[in-house]
Amino acid sequence: MSTDAPDPLAGFDATVHAPNRLRICALLDTAGEAEFGLVQRQLGVSASVLSKHVTVLIDAGYVEQRKAAHDTRRVWLRLTRQGRDAYQGHLAALRAIVGPPDPAP
């Protein structure tokens, strides 16, 4: 059976799906930009764990970082347009997987 409707699962993104990466994307989508230390505290992970996840997201083109002008130890993170699209597409795919909520009894 052929259908012209787009596949709602097409937006599922394994890169975003890992729990910590999903949380990073959610935080950055809401905040716009966040300092590395703040993201670390919000996720409750070590700097090395966060760094590994951020590196995966940067390599995918989903996150970019900038260093503060006067203190290069301070790093700010933000989603790229591609990252925001991937995150939003992934959320849509997850909603398609779980389906609409059951109506209240």
C-alpha positions as CSV (number, residue, x, y, z in Angstrom):
1,M,0.0,0.0,0.0
2,S,1.4,3.3,-1.1
3,T,0.7,6.6,0.6
4,D,1.7,10.2,-0.2
5,A,1.8,11.1,3.5
6,P,5.3,11.8,4.9
7,D,6.7,9.2,7.3
8,P,6.2,10.7,10.8
9,L,9.2,8.7,11.9
10,A,11.5,10.2,9.3
11,G,12.7,12.8,11.8
12,F,13.9,10.2,14.4
13,D,17.5,11.1,15.0
14,A,19.8,8.6,16.8
15,T,22.4,11.4,17.5
16,V,19.8,13.4,19.4
17,H,18.1,10.4,21.0
18,A,20.8,9.6,23.5
19,P,19.3,10.8,26.9
20,N,22.0,13.3,27.7
21,R,22.2,14.7,24.2
22,L,18.4,15.0,24.1
23,R,18.5,16.9,27.4
24,I,21.3,19.2,26.0
25,C,19.2,19.9,23.0
26,A,16.1,20.6,25.1
27,L,18.0,23.0,27.3
28,L,19.6,24.8,24.4
29,D,16.3,25.0,22.5
30,T,14.7,26.6,25.5
31,A,17.6,28.9,26.6
32,G,19.0,29.8,23.2
33,E,22.5,29.7,24.5
34,A,23.9,28.4,27.8
35,E,27.3,28.4,29.5
36,F,29.0,24.9,29.6
37,G,29.0,24.9,33.4
38,L,25.3,25.7,33.6
39,V,24.5,22.8,31.2
40,Q,26.8,20.6,33.3
41,R,24.9,21.5,36.5
42,Q,21.5,21.1,34.9
43,L,22.4,17.6,33.6
44,G,24.2,16.6,36.8
45,V,27.1,15.1,34.8
46,S,30.9,15.5,34.9
47,A,32.6,18.0,32.6
48,S,34.2,15.1,30.7
49,V,30.8,13.4,30.1
50,L,29.2,16.6,28.9
51,S,32.2,17.3,26.7
52,K,31.9,14.0,25.0
53,H,28.2,14.5,24.3
54,V,28.8,18.1,23.1
55,T,31.6,16.9,20.8
56,V,29.1,14.4,19.2
57,L,26.6,17.2,18.7
58,I,29.2,19.6,17.3
59,D,30.5,16.9,14.9
60,A,27.0,16.4,13.7
61,G,26.6,20.1,13.1
62,Y,23.9,20.5,15.7
63,V,25.7,22.6,18.3
64,E,28.3,25.3,18.1
65,Q,30.4,26.8,20.9
66,R,32.0,30.1,21.5
67,K,34.6,31.1,24.1
68,A,34.2,34.2,26.2
69,A,36.4,37.0,24.9
70,H,38.2,37.7,28.2
71,D,38.1,34.2,29.8
72,T,38.6,31.4,27.2
73,R,37.8,28.9,29.9
74,R,34.2,29.9,29.7
75,V,32.4,28.2,26.8
76,W,28.9,29.0,25.6
77,L,26.8,26.5,23.7
78,R,23.9,26.9,21.3
79,L,22.0,24.9,18.8
80,T,22.6,25.6,15.1
81,R,19.7,25.9,12.7
82,Q,20.4,22.3,11.7
83,G,20.5,21.2,15.3
84,R,17.2,23.0,16.1
85,D,15.6,21.3,13.1
86,A,17.0,17.9,14.1
87,Y,15.7,18.3,17.7
88,Q,12.3,19.4,16.6
89,G,12.1,16.6,14.0
90,H,13.1,14.1,16.7
91,L,10.4,15.4,19.1
92,A,7.8,15.0,16.3
93,A,9.0,11.4,15.6
94,L,8.8,10.6,19.3
95,R,5.2,12.0,19.5
96,A,4.3,9.8,16.4
97,I,5.8,6.8,18.2
98,V,3.8,7.2,21.4
99,G,0.7,8.4,19.7
100,P,-1.9,10.8,21.0
101,P,-2.7,10.7,24.7
102,D,-5.6,8.5,25.8
103,P,-8.7,10.6,26.5
104,A,-9.5,11.0,30.2
105,P,-12.1,8.5,31.5
